[in-house]
Amino acid sequence: MRAREAGGAGGTRRYLLGAALIAGPLLLALFGPLLAGEAGPRAVSFTPGGGHWLGTDFTGRDVWRQILLGGRPVVLVAVAATALGYAVALPLALAAALTGRAWLEEVLLRPVDVLIAVPTLLLVLLAATALSPGPVGLAVLVAVAAVPDIARVVHAAAVEAAARPVVEALRLHGESWSRIAFGQVARSIRRTLAADAGTRLVGALHLVATAAFLGLGVQPDAADWAVMVDRNRPGLLLQPWAVVVPALLIAGLATGTNLLLDAALHGGGRKGTRR
Amino acid sequence: MSAPLRAWAGRRLLLGAAQVAAVPVLVFTLTEALPGDAAVALAGDDPGPARIAAIREALRLDRPAVERFADWLGDLAHGELGRSLAGGRPVAGLLADGLGPTVLLAALTLVLLVPIAVGLGMLAARREGGPLDRAISTLTLAVHAVPEFALGVLLTAVFALRLDWLPPTAVGGLGRQPAVLALPVLVLLARPVCSIARLVRAGLIEAMAAPYAVHALRCGVAPARVRWTHALPNALAPAAQQLARTADWLLGGVVVVEALFVIPGLGTVLLDAVATRDVPVVQALALLFGVVTVLLNLAADLVARRLAPRTEVAV
């Protein structure tokens, strides 16, 4: 069923489309800061041209230089948040799935069930009221917001894997908890983990960019694509590039990640059934 | 209602009650009961002694957190939301002012969401793998991931500034010209429409291939009848659950869209309150948004269970 959904040629085409969309933003985010060079003198705000390839921004800085610098925080914070979310949720969910005691499973997972209904952006907004999170704080917040979803998915997959005879055999053999949990159970559900991690990365990109756009966890004049979209909006009529280019880069990054993830899942699923 | 279904519904309601109870605890903890001096943290960029003293006085920070929490809950139970730290207006009045535009946006989005999403999903499922299906599937997958603010800015640049078809912001009032609502509602719809259309498509294809549907077709039941009355309800169950997650996105979307199109709704009130660290306003709004989301989740789970009673809805 799922293999048919991929539709051979459609899957490949989706791969190419995703790769084409993500290539530009990702290369800019990774290597842009290396190419940015020194900041030039400030010019008049919101002027197109005048020696500036993409014009100037709201404080008269060169937009192209801001674009080169502004991708890295978005990508780094999103990747760090996903990794951190997994670092917390994976042991938690595996512990809940592998423990034989029902009460311990309840204690570990009930808070997750309760928290899952709280909107993620609300969590970030609430925390930003009293604290002034920087990039690290924002990554932690986005990770915390992702923990309930990750824990739920991992737990559901791990419960099934933990019921297999091989886990029982390892236990009787006296293998350590971490060997069983990470060496056997986590390994056997790695496909689910990879798929879920991809989904979380797309979600983290979305939340990180949205928070930065709303001015949470960033300096008001930070070199960050989402901040650029927000701060340069007043000049949209005079100098659209300062808004449109970063918005397109963020859209390309998010869309490309999602398309690649989908293509990889269906491609992987097909190979999996054949094997 | 059968016994297991009743037991399930009981457990789900209990979980819903726990979630509702968790919202005020979370709100209070994150805004007031943090380690360190809340008054200093809340004074933020303007940490003069007078301002810190004023905050301490207004929030009664000299008393223990548990006592303040109990007082706050008691006031809430009496419908007393307190006063804004900035300006001293009653919070209830601020909420009442912002409620109209936000409810209008959310209601319009929800009314349009279901027909568009189900229609798109059914259109794609008509011929699996056909050109229309491929186009709709790729488009929904792509648009789904784009953050609302990026989509909104790009749509504004094209439709409002380049083509001059629609007004770029809602300055001047929502009620007067309906055209100002077009772009905000479009942006709010984009994400949920994509995810629900994909679920409807997948569910419908699966349901139409299921033995009962194949058998009904073989017995000569009209395909349209099989599709509409037998397959569709089964395909809608996962979509109904996804509709609950929409409440989450709708909140995020409303905050972004109101900021983007300058709409004076609850999202704008919340953002302003966060920026000025106006704790009573943030608390009241977070509570409102949190409880509404929890209740929508609960309702959607119950509806999903009703549509397809055998699906395992996680509790």
Interface residues (C-beta under 8 A of the other chain):
Chain A: M1 R4 E5 G7 G10 R14 L17 L21 R110 D113 V114 L115 A117 V118 P119 T120 L121 L122 L123 L125 L126 A127 A128 T129 A130 L131 S132 R152 A156 V202 L205 H206 A209 T210 F213 L214 G215 L216 A226 V229 D230 R233 L236 L237 P240 V243 V244 A247 L248 I250 A251 A254 T255 T257 N258 L259 D262
Chain B: L15 A18 Q19 A22 V23 L26 V27 L30 T31 E32 L34 A38 A41 L42 G44 E128 G129 R134 S137 T138 L141 A142 V143 H144 A145 V146 P147 E148 F149 A150 L151 V153 L154 T156 A157 L161 P168 A202 I205 E206 A209 A247 D248 L251 G252 V255 V256 A259 L260 L270 L271 A273 V274 A275 R277 V279 V282 A286 F289 G290 T293 V294 N297 A314 V315
